[in-house]
Amino acid sequence: MKQRRQDNRVREYIAPVRVVLAEGNAERTELLEGRLADQIGLNERETVPVRGRCRMLFDFGRELHGGIRLVAGFGKGGTMVRLRVGESANEALAELGEKGCTNDHSLRDITVPLPMLSDMEFFNSGFRFASLEFLDEDAECALKAVNAVYVHHPRRRAGSFRCSDPLVEQIYSVAADTVMLCAQDYIWDGIKRDRLVWMGDLYPEITSLLSVCTDDGCVADSLDFVVNETPLPGWMNAYPMYSMWWIMNLAEYYRMTGNRDYVAAQEKYFRGVLEQIDGCIAENGDFDFGMNFIDWPSHEHADEPEGVRCLCRLCAASARELESLYGMDHSLSSRIAEKISRKSAEVTEKRQIAALKLLSGASLSAKERALVAENGAAGFSTFMSYFLLSAQSEEAGMTAALSALKEYYGGMLKMGATSFWEDFDLNWLQGNVCPIDRIRREGETDIHGDFGKYCYVGYRHSLCHGWSAGVIPFLVRRVLGIKAEEPGYASVSISPDLGDLEFAEGEIPTPHGILRVSCRREGGKTLTEVSAPKGIRVEVRK
């Protein structure tokens, strides 16, 4: 029987960094800040006495996956307590049903009896904040500790990125934290919701995770999971476009790991998916997949069908690489690319669609080029960040792309983010806005509870979503310029583009070991140094 990786997950107790709120009949709550408890004893000298109803809100300092631990001494056994967790302070205080607040996918709001002389753990979710409320008027409890139970895989962060701009470094680090939190037994889209394996979400997650961590089987297991639950002629996750993403994911996995045996085993399913895609495209370029979907901010917009055309072209390009591995001729991928390109429409508004169009090799109108290049990070989406930033670096230059990166991801950081979100719009920052790390004041809008739409309204919005980590492959592939010319990085080209950075350097894991690249601007030129393990051929391109 296959052993699940969850057997290797570690559990850490994390102490709260601060008590955000203390109301009612609890004294000395500051004792709980920074406190971990090994064991409850019969002669505890430093506890927080609770007498009657009270409420406390704890901040653990960063987004975590896991649960909450309560360590209680003597008192009235069975007193009722209400526990709530949240990715923002305001979510941890919200009622179910308030601004999208929900127990969907993972519980975040429960009421339970708390035994005396107990060490109890609750929840399995994603959160940074926890609210503890004693509900009984006659409650009695000697509270020793309130800890987070941080559950994660002990993956070593082998990749890194450093540069002359501290904000860009911070963005890389938080993006790495985000995708590593979402890489549990399988790669989820989020640790609060949906906690599911979505094939489209996996593209930025796979390219990010394998730039940060050595391949440990999590990616292959995630790909297998969706294949196994989607017998043909089904579409993955019920989205036809997500079957296209599977082909692109498989090609990326092969490029980054060189795992020929795994990819070769997918040949039969690959042929079936590719034939199914081909069958949905008419000779004149019309297509009917039953539904169109690129990402939520562009869903049901007039630009969305053109986005599907662009994704088809990108999928066909990835399929062509895999056809070579399988010894197939390129007639099937070529036919898909040719048919889908026989019609096109100008992209009018959605920048992510214009970016896909550019990167898929199509010609852009002057209006579309302006849409890609201008207005900084306005209209960005987290899922499409890799494509948006890459296209912008091509059309407007790397300095403009880095500026947009800092504007967009820096906006989340200014709002207290310690992981990156399911979606974010710069328009949310307008006016008097409450960040996620404090309680909303009168007259403020709540950055978490007052925005979002589609499946992520208000507090249902995930603030740790792996698909937001596409900034990592952008920094690795576009700034450091690292490109795998052969599967598994057997051959690598390096063509850095620093923009307005003075230097940039980083490491990425490969099947051969750690590849290190360092680039520095000197005298109007970019000097590049590469340290490559044995088995990698390197070409530095000016």
C-alpha positions in Angstrom: 0.0 0.0 0.0 1.3 3.4 -0.9 2.3 5.5 2.1 0.8 9.0 2.1 3.1 11.9 2.7 0.9 13.1 5.5 2.6 10.5 7.7 5.7 12.8 7.4 3.9 16.0 8.3 5.2 17.8 11.3 3.1 19.6 14.0 4.5 22.7 15.7 2.9 24.7 18.5 3.0 28.4 17.7 2.4 31.0 20.4 0.3 34.1 19.8 2.4 37.2 19.2 -0.3 39.5 20.7 -3.7 39.6 22.2 -5.6 41.9 19.9 -8.8 42.1 22.0 -9.7 41.1 25.6 -13.2 41.8 26.8 -15.1 40.7 29.9 -14.0 38.6 32.9 -10.5 37.6 32.1 -7.4 38.9 33.8 -3.8 39.1 32.8 -4.4 38.0 29.2 -0.9 39.3 28.3 0.5 36.1 29.9 -0.8 34.2 26.9 1.4 36.2 24.5 4.5 34.2 23.5 3.5 31.3 25.7 3.8 27.7 24.8 2.7 24.9 27.1 4.4 21.5 27.3 2.0 20.0 29.8 -0.9 21.0 32.1 -0.1 20.5 35.8 -1.8 20.3 39.2 0.0 23.3 40.6 0.0 25.9 37.9 1.3 29.3 39.1 0.8 31.5 36.1 -2.5 31.1 34.4 -5.2 33.5 33.1 -8.2 33.3 35.5 -11.6 33.4 33.7 -14.7 34.1 35.7 -17.9 34.4 33.6 -18.3 35.6 30.1 -15.3 37.0 28.2 -13.8 37.1 24.7 -10.2 37.2 23.5 -8.8 37.6 20.0 -5.3 36.2 19.3 -2.9 37.0 16.5 -0.3 34.3 15.6 1.6 36.7 13.4 1.4 34.8 10.1 -0.9 32.6 8.0 -0.8 29.0 9.2 -2.3 25.7 8.3 -3.6 23.6 11.2 -5.7 24.2 14.3 -6.0 25.7 17.7 -4.9 24.2 21.0 -6.4 25.1 24.4 -4.6 24.2 27.6 -6.8 24.6 30.7 -6.2 24.0 34.4 -8.6 23.7 37.2 -12.0 25.2 36.8 -15.6 24.3 36.1 -15.5 21.3 33.8 -17.6 21.4 30.7 -17.9 25.2 30.4 -19.0 26.2 26.9 -16.5 28.0 24.7 -16.8 29.3 21.2 -13.8 29.1 18.9 -13.5 31.0 15.7 -10.5 31.2 13.3 -9.9 33.7 10.5 -7.4 34.8 7.9 -8.1 38.3 9.1 -8.9 39.8 12.5 -12.4 40.7 11.3 -13.2 37.3 9.9 -12.2 35.7 13.3 -14.9 37.9 14.9 -17.6 37.5 12.3 -20.8 35.5 12.6 -21.6 32.7 10.2 -23.4 34.2 7.2 -22.0 37.7 7.8 -20.3 39.0 4.7 -19.8 35.5 3.3 -18.5 34.0 6.5 -18.9 30.2 6.3 -17.9 26.8 7.6 -17.6 25.6 4.0 -14.7 23.1 3.3 -13.2 23.5 6.7 -14.8 24.5 10.0 -13.9 28.0 11.3 -16.7 28.5 14.0 -17.5 25.9 16.6 -18.9 25.8 20.2 -17.7 23.0 22.4 -17.4 22.1 26.1 -14.0 22.7 27.6 -12.9 20.2 30.2 -10.8 21.2 33.2 -7.2 19.9 33.3 -7.3 19.4 29.6 -5.1 19.8 26.5 -7.5 20.0 23.5 -7.0 20.6 19.8 -9.6 21.8 17.3 -9.9 22.7 13.6 -8.0 21.9 10.5 -8.0 25.1 8.4 -6.1 28.1 7.3 -5.9 31.1 9.6 -3.8 33.7 11.3 -6.3 34.9 14.0 -8.3 33.0 16.6 -11.2 34.2 18.8 -11.9 32.4 22.1 -15.2 33.2 23.8 -16.4 31.8 27.2 -20.2 31.7 26.9 -21.3 30.8 30.4 -22.1 33.4 33.1 -20.7 31.0 35.7 -17.6 29.9 33.7 -14.5 29.2 35.7 -11.2 28.3 34.0 -7.5 28.7 34.7 -6.3 29.2 31.1 -2.6 28.3 30.6 -2.1 28.6 26.8 -3.8 29.2 23.5 -1.5 27.9 20.8 -1.8 27.4 17.0 -1.1 23.9 15.9 1.0 24.4 12.7 0.7 21.3 10.4 3.0 21.2 7.4 5.4 19.1 5.4 9.1 19.6 6.3 10.1 20.5 2.8 13.3 22.5 2.7 13.2 25.7 0.8 16.0 25.1 -1.6 15.3 28.0 -4.0 15.9 31.6 -3.2 15.9 35.1 -4.7 17.8 38.2 -3.6 18.1 41.5 -5.3 18.8 45.2 -4.7 15.1 45.9 -3.9 14.0 44.6 -0.5 10.3 44.8 -1.5 10.9 42.4 -4.4 12.8 40.1 -2.1 9.9 40.1 0.4 7.3 39.4 -2.4 9.3 36.4 -3.5 9.5 35.1 0.1 5.8 35.6 0.9 4.9 33.9 -2.5 7.1 30.9 -1.5 5.4 30.7 1.9 2.0 30.8 0.1 2.7 27.9 -2.2 4.4 25.8 0.4 1.4 26.2 2.8 -0.9 25.0 0.0 1.4 22.0 -0.8 0.0 19.5 1.7 -0.6 15.8 0.8 -1.7 17.2 -2.6 -1.4 20.7 -3.9 -4.5 22.6 -2.9 -5.7 25.9 -4.2 -6.1 27.2 -0.7 -5.8 26.0 2.9 -9.1 27.5 4.0 -11.0 26.8 0.8 -11.4 25.0 -1.4 -8.7 22.6 -0.2 -9.2 20.8 -3.5 -6.9 19.9 -6.5 -7.8 22.3 -9.3 -5.9 21.6 -12.5 -5.8 25.2 -13.7 -4.6 26.5 -10.3 -1.8 24.0 -10.5 0.0 25.8 -13.3 1.4 28.7 -11.3 1.6 26.4 -8.2 3.7 23.7 -10.0 6.1 26.3 -11.6 6.5 28.0 -8.3 6.8 25.0 -6.0 9.4 23.3 -8.2 11.4 26.6 -8.3 11.5 26.6 -4.5 11.5 22.9 -3.4 13.0 19.7 -4.7 10.5 17.4 -6.4 9.2 15.0 -3.7 6.3 13.4 -5.6 3.6 15.9 -4.5 3.2 17.3 -8.0 2.9 13.9 -9.7 0.4 12.8 -7.1 -1.7 15.9 -7.6 -1.7 15.4 -11.4 -2.6 11.7 -11.0 -5.4 12.5 -8.6 -7.3 14.6 -11.1 -6.5 12.2 -14.0 -7.9 9.3 -11.9 -11.1 11.1 -11.0 -11.6 12.2 -14.6 -12.1 9.3 -17.0 -12.4 10.4 -20.6 -14.4 12.0 -22.1 -14.8 14.0 -19.0 -13.2 17.4 -18.6 -10.9 17.9 -15.6 -12.7 19.6 -12.7 -15.6 20.0 -15.1 -13.8 22.8 -16.9 -12.7 22.0 -20.5 -9.9 24.6 -20.2 -8.5 22.7 -17.1 -7.8 19.7 -19.3 -5.8 22.1 -21.5 -4.0 23.2 -18.3 -3.2 19.6 -17.6 -1.2 19.3 -20.9 0.6 22.5 -20.0 1.3 21.2 -16.5 2.6 17.9 -17.7 5.0 19.7 -20.1 6.2 22.0 -17.3 6.7 19.1 -15.0 8.8 17.3 -17.6 10.9 20.5 -18.3 11.6 21.1 -14.6 12.1 17.5 -13.4 13.1 15.4 -16.5 10.9 12.6 -15.0 10.6 10.7 -18.3 9.1 7.6 -16.8 6.2 9.4 -15.2 5.4 11.6 -18.3 5.7 8.6 -20.7 3.1 6.8 -18.6 0.6 9.5 -19.4 0.7 8.9 -23.2 -2.7 7.2 -23.6 -4.6 9.8 -21.6 -2.7 12.6 -23.3 -3.7 11.4 -26.8 -7.3 11.1 -25.6 -7.4 14.7 -24.2 -5.8 16.2 -27.3 -8.2 14.4 -29.6 -11.1 15.6 -27.5 -9.9 19.2 -27.7 -9.4 18.9 -31.5 -13.0 17.6 -31.8 -14.4 20.8 -30.3 -12.8 23.1 -32.9 -14.3 23.4 -36.3 -12.3 23.8 -39.5 -13.3 27.5 -39.8 -12.0 28.3 -36.3 -15.2 28.2 -34.4 -15.2 26.2 -31.2 -17.7 24.8 -28.7 -16.3 23.4 -25.4 -19.7 23.8 -23.7 -18.3 26.6 -21.5 -15.5 29.1 -21.4 -13.3 29.9 -18.5 -9.9 31.6 -18.0 -10.1 33.2 -14.6 -12.8 34.7 -12.4 -12.1 38.4 -13.1 -12.5 37.8 -16.8 -15.3 35.2 -16.5 -18.4 36.0 -18.6 -16.7 39.0 -20.2 -16.7 39.6 -23.9 -12.9 39.0 -24.0 -13.2 35.5 -22.5 -13.7 33.5 -25.8 -10.5 35.1 -27.2 -8.8 34.0 -24.0 -9.9 30.4 -24.7 -8.3 30.7 -28.2 -5.0 31.9 -26.7 -5.0 29.1 -24.1 -5.6 26.6 -26.9 -2.5 27.9 -28.7 -0.4 27.6 -25.5 -1.8 24.2 -24.9 -0.9 23.1 -28.5 2.6 24.4 -28.1 3.0 22.3 -24.9 1.4 19.3 -26.6 4.0 19.6 -29.4 6.8 19.1 -26.9 5.1 16.0 -25.5 4.3 14.6 -28.9 8.1 14.5 -29.5 8.6 12.5 -26.3 5.9 10.0 -27.3 7.3 9.6 -30.8 4.1 11.1 -32.3 4.1 13.3 -35.4 2.9 16.8 -34.8 -0.2 16.7 -36.9 -2.6 16.8 -34.0 -1.1 19.8 -32.1 -0.5 21.6 -35.4 -4.1 21.1 -36.5 -5.4 22.5 -33.2 -3.1 25.5 -33.4 -4.0 26.2 -37.1 -7.8 25.8 -36.7 -8.1 27.9 -33.5 -6.0 30.7 -35.1 -8.3 31.0 -38.1 -10.5 33.4 -36.2 -9.7 36.1 -33.6 -11.2 39.1 -31.9 -9.6 42.2 -30.5 -9.2 42.2 -26.7 -11.0 45.2 -25.4 -10.5 45.3 -21.7 -9.1 42.3 -19.8 -5.4 42.6 -19.5 -4.8 38.9 -18.7 -6.4 38.0 -22.0 -4.2 40.4 -23.9 -1.2 38.9 -22.1 -2.2 35.4 -23.0 -2.6 36.5 -26.6 0.9 38.0 -26.7 2.5 35.0 -25.1 0.6 32.6 -27.4 2.4 34.1 -30.4 -0.5 36.0 -31.9 -0.1 39.5 -33.3 -1.5 42.3 -31.2 -3.2 45.5 -32.3 -1.9 48.9 -31.0 -4.8 48.9 -28.6 -3.9 45.5 -27.3 -0.3 46.4 -26.9 -1.2 49.4 -24.9 -3.5 47.3 -22.8 -0.6 45.0 -21.9 2.0 47.8 -21.4 0.2 50.7 -19.7 -1.4 51.5 -16.4 0.9 49.6 -14.0 -0.9 46.9 -12.2 -4.5 48.1 -12.7 -6.8 45.2 -13.6 -4.3 42.5 -12.6 -5.4 39.2 -11.2 -3.4 36.9 -8.9 -4.0 33.7 -10.9 -2.7 35.3 -14.1 0.2 37.2 -12.6 2.9 35.2 -14.3 1.4 35.9 -17.7 0.6 39.5 -17.0 4.1 40.3 -15.7 5.8 38.3 -18.5 3.9 40.0 -21.2 4.4 43.4 -19.6 8.1 42.9 -19.5 8.1 42.1 -23.2 5.9 44.9 -24.2 6.9 47.7 -21.8 10.2 46.6 -20.5 11.4 44.9 -17.2 11.5 48.2 -15.2 7.7 48.7 -15.9 7.0 45.1 -15.0 8.9 45.2 -11.7 7.1 48.4 -10.9 3.7 46.7 -11.5 4.8 43.7 -9.4 5.6 46.0 -6.5 2.4 48.0 -6.9 0.2 44.9 -7.0 1.8 42.5 -4.5 3.0 45.4 -2.4 -0.6 46.4 -2.1 -1.5 43.1 -0.4 1.5 43.5 1.9 0.4 46.9 3.0 -2.9 45.4 4.0 -1.1 43.0 6.4 -0.8 40.0 4.1 1.7 37.2 5.1 0.5 35.1 2.2 -1.0 36.1 -1.1 -4.7 36.0 -2.0 -7.2 34.4 -4.2 -7.8 37.7 -5.9 -6.8 41.4 -5.4 -7.7 44.6 -7.1 -5.9 47.9 -6.6 -9.3 49.6 -6.5 -9.9 47.9 -3.2 -7.3 50.3 -1.7 -9.3 53.4 -2.4 -10.7 55.3 0.5 -10.4 54.5 4.2 -9.6 50.8 4.3 -9.0 48.5 7.3 -6.2 46.0 6.8 -6.4 42.4 7.8 -4.4 42.7 11.0 -6.7 44.8 13.1 -10.4 45.3 13.9 -12.4 47.6 11.6 -13.2 51.1 12.9 -16.3 53.1 12.3 -16.3 54.5 8.7 -13.8 52.1 7.3 -14.2 49.5 4.6 -12.9 46.0 5.4 -10.3 44.8 2.8 -11.4 41.2 3.5 -15.1 41.4 4.3 -16.3 44.1 1.9 -14.9 42.9 -1.4 -14.8 39.9 -3.7 -17.4 38.3 -6.0 -18.2 35.0 -7.7 -17.1 32.2 -5.3 -15.0 34.4 -3.1 -17.4 37.0 -1.6 -16.3 38.7 1.6 -14.8 36.4 4.3 -15.2 33.4 2.1 -12.3 34.9 0.1 -9.1 32.9 0.5 -6.1 34.9 1.7 -3.7 32.0 1.1 -4.2 30.8 -2.5 -1.3 29.0 -4.2 -2.2 30.3 -7.7 -1.0 33.7 -6.6 2.6 32.5 -6.5 3.2 33.0 -10.2 5.5 35.9 -9.3 8.2 33.2 -8.5 8.6 31.8 -12.0 8.5 35.3 -13.3 11.5 36.3 -11.2 13.3 33.1 -12.0 12.6 32.9 -15.7 12.4 36.6 -16.7 14.6 38.5 -14.3 17.3 35.8 -13.7 16.6 34.5 -17.2 16.8 30.8 -16.4 15.4 28.6 -19.1 15.5 24.8 -19.3 16.4 24.1 -22.9 16.3 20.4 -22.2 14.1 18.4 -19.8 15.4 18.3 -16.2 17.7 21.3 -16.8 20.1 19.1 -18.7 20.8 22.2 -20.8 20.1 25.7 -19.5 20.3 29.1 -21.1 20.7 32.2 -18.9 19.5 35.6 -20.3 18.9 38.0 -17.4 17.0 41.2 -17.5 17.4 43.3 -14.4 15.3 46.3 -15.3 16.2 48.9 -12.8 17.7 46.5 -10.3 21.3 46.8 -9.5 21.7 43.1 -8.9 19.7 39.9 -8.7 20.8 36.4 -7.6 19.1 33.2 -6.8 19.1 29.4 -6.6 16.7 26.9 -8.0 16.6 23.1 -7.3 17.2 20.8 -10.3 17.4 17.0 -10.5 21.2 17.5 -10.6 21.5 19.8 -7.6 21.3 23.5 -7.0 21.8 25.9 -9.9 23.0 29.4 -8.8 22.9 32.5 -10.9 24.2 35.9 -9.9 23.7 39.0 -12.1 25.1 42.5 -11.5 25.0 45.7 -13.4 28.5 47.2 -14.0 29.4 50.0 -16.4 26.2 49.7 -18.4 26.5 46.0 -18.8 25.1 43.0 -16.9 27.7 40.6 -15.6 26.5 37.1 -15.0 28.0 34.3 -12.9 26.7 30.8 -12.9 27.4 27.9 -10.6 25.9 24.7 -12.1 26.1 21.2 -10.7 27.6 18.4 -12.8 25.2 17.3 -15.5 24.0 20.7 -16.5 25.3 22.5 -19.6 25.0 26.3 -19.4 24.9 29.0 -22.1 24.9 32.6 -20.9 23.2 34.8 -23.5 23.9 38.5 -23.5 
